[in-house]
Structures are given as C-alpha cells and as structure tokens.
Amino acid sequence: MDIRQTIAERMAQRCISQAELARQAQTSRAGLNRFLAGTQDLTCTTLGRVLSVLGLVIRPERKGGRK
C-alpha cells in the first residue's frame, strides 16, 4: 500500500483535517497537501512526525523469506 494512501485513510479514520495534521506535525498545510497529492516529497523528519501524530509506524516489507 502506498504511504500517501495509508496516511489519507488514517486521517479519515481519525477525522483529522490536513490543517490539523500539519499543525500537530509542525509542518505547513500546503506542503502536506502537495505530499498527499503526490507532487512533493516530505523529509524523513517531517514524515516521521506525520506518522507519529497518526500513530503509524513504517516496517520494512520482507520479500520471500528466510530459509
């Protein structure tokens, strides 16, 4: 699943607006909007704050498995 889609879905689940998420994550609403639209990336630091506000964690996806 795409990280942008995951963030948008969690925002909807928690009824949190872009403006409120941006405020809590200490970033601009415009920058968050561009990120969610796919026209701009976030720094790792900002992405980390956004994920933290939403209670999300990034975990690496395993391809295949250990044998």
Secondary structure, 3 states (H helix, E strand, C coil): CCHHHHHHHHHHHCCCCHHHHHHHCCCCHHHHHHHHHCCCCCCHHHHHHHHHHHCCCCCCCCCCCCC
